[in-house]
C-alpha cells in the first residue's frame, strides 16, 4: 500500500468517528468560498522576512501561518446489514454541510445511530456509506469525501489531494464556536 497508514481497522467503531488531520497537497488555503494560493516566490519571500504586508487588513498568502491549510477529517467503520462491523470505511472532511464552520466530530467522536452520522448542533443526519444528508437543513447535500483504502488490517490515505498530518483535532481551532445543547441524542 502506497498511502500513509491512518489507523488500524480493528480500532475503528461503527458507533462513532475517528478524528485525524490532513493537509491539502495543493497550496490552496480554503477560506469560505475563496481560495488563496501562494507560489514559490511568495513562500520564499515570507521565509526571508521580505513579505509584502498589505495595509488593507486583507490576509494575503504570505501573511498566513504554515498550518492554515490543515483540515480535520473523520473515519467511520461501516456496518453490515446485520449491524456487524464491515471491512470497509468511509472518510470525509469534518464539517457539516449546513454550516461549514461546525464540526461533526468535536474531538470525542461524532455520534452514529442506525448507520447515520449525526450533527449534534442541529440534528442533520448523514448516511454513513455515502455522506448524503438524509435529514436536516442541508438535506440532499454530501459530505466532502477523502479517498482511503483498507489493506493488511489498516486504513490508508489514498487521496492524492491530501497528505496525512496526524491523529486528533487541529490544535488551536477557535472557528467552531457552536453548542450542542439544542439536540437530544
Helices and strands as residue ranges (DSSP letters): E 5-8, G 9-11, E 18-24, E 29-31, E 34-36, H 40-47, G 61-63, G 66-69, E 70-79, E 85-93, E 112-113, E 116-118, E 125-127, E 133-135, E 148-151, E 154-157, E 162-167
